[in-house]
Amino acid sequence: MINNIAFLTSDVSRLLRKRFDVVSRRFGVTGPQWRMLAILRRTPGINQGALAQWLEVEAITAGRMIDRLEKAELVERRADPNDRRAWRLFLTDAANPLLDELFGCATEVFDEALQGFSEAEHAQLLALLERARANLLDEAPPEKAPFEKALAHG
């Protein structure tokens, strides 16, 4: 089936990122930079390696993004008190109003994506996606369903 969960979630994610990219450019940042700023707001003091993992990019790519955001005075590097070779990343005061505006735009994008959904449907969608994510976060793969076992043996 072409419309399976992997294709649909990937497509919805791609379309949301595309919309966020369009919106963010009005504010002088790219979609990936917006995501980086949002992560820094959620986890102040994160290091470059962990940030790169969150963004699913190489550390050097994250470093270049950090350089640009630091030059724009939206991010600052502070020495890590436990590792003199490492830096901790923090938002500057200038980043917070920008992020507030970007998050307002994100709300509009989400409202557009969920147009026609009732509150109950929206809540159900979130609950189902949370459950799917929790299932995939489990270390051990789930036991095969009985019909899969039957197919494997016959």
N, C-alpha and C positions, 0 to 999 in steps of 0.2 A: 504494500500500500504506500503510495507516494506521500500521503499526508500523515505520516507517523509523527510521534512526539518529537523525535530528534529533528526532523525537517521543520516542523512548525515552530518549535522553540528557537531553533537557529534562525529561521526567517524573521520571526518577531524581534529577536535580539538584534539582528542586522538592521532591520527597519528602524528600530528605536535608536540605535547608534547613529544611523544616517540622519535622523531628525535632530538628534542632539548635536551632531556636527554642524548642521545648518544653523541652529539656534546659537551655538557657542561662538561661531564666527562673527556674529553681530557684536560680541563683547570682546573680540580680539584674542580669543583662545581657540584652540582646536578641541575636538571632542575628547581625544586622549588626554590632553592637558586638563580638561575639565574633570575627567575621571581621576586623574592624579590628585588634583586639588581636593576633590571630594574624599578620597582615601586619607589624605593628610588631615582633613578636618575630623574624620572619624578616628584616626589613630595618630595623634600628634607624637612626634619623636620616633617614628618608624625609620628604619635605615633603608638605604638604597636597594639592597638585595631583596629585602622583604617586600618593598614597594614594587620592584620589578616582577616578583612572583604574583602579587595581586593583579597586576596589569597584564600578566602573561607575555612579558617582553624580556629581552636580554638586559642584563644590568647596564651595559653600555648604552642601550637605547634609553633606558630610564635616566641614566646620567645626563644624556643630552637634553632630555625633556626638563630635568631639574635645572640644568644650566640656563635654559631659555626662561623658565619661570623665575629663577633667581635674578636674572638680568631684568626681567619685568617687575621686580620687587614684590613678587607674590609669594615666594618661598625663600626660606633662609636655612642654611646649614649651620649646625652647632656641633662642636666637638662632642664625641661620645665620652662620658666620664669613665667608662669601663674599658675602652679600646681607643688608644690615641690615633689609630689608623682609620677609624670609622667616623662617620658623620651621622647625626640625627637630623631629621627634616621637620620643619615647622612652617606653618602659614605665617605670613606677615599680617599686620593689621589691615593692609590694603586689600588682602585677598578676601576677607570676610564679607564686605558689601557686594563684591563681585559674585561670590558664591551664593549669597542670598538671592541675587537677581537670577542667577543661573538655575537655582532650585525652584524659583517661581516659574521659570520657563519649563522646567522639567515637569512640574505639576500640570501645566497646559498640555504638554505632549502626552502625558499619561491619561489625562482627561479625554484627549482626542482618541487615543488607542482604545479606551474603554467606553467610548460613546455607545449608547444603547444598552449597556450592561446595567442591570439593577444592582442595588447595594448588596443584595444577597448573592448575586452571581459574581460580583467583584470579590466578595469575601470568600466564596467557594473557590474561585480561581486561585487566589492567594494561598488558601489552605492546601489545595491539591498540589500546587507547585512547591510549597514548603515540604510537603510529604515526599514528593518525588526527589527533592534535593536531599532530604534526610536519608532516604533509601540509598542514594548514590554515595553519600558520605560514609556509609557503613564500611568497615574494613573487610568483612567476609561477604562474598557474593551470596545472594539469596539462593535457597535450594530450588532446583528446577521444579517447575510445575508438573503435575502428573502427566499431562498430555505431551510435554517435552520428553519426559522419560520414556513414554510409550513410543514416540517417534524415534528416539535414539536406539531402542531395542527392537524395532520391528519395521 
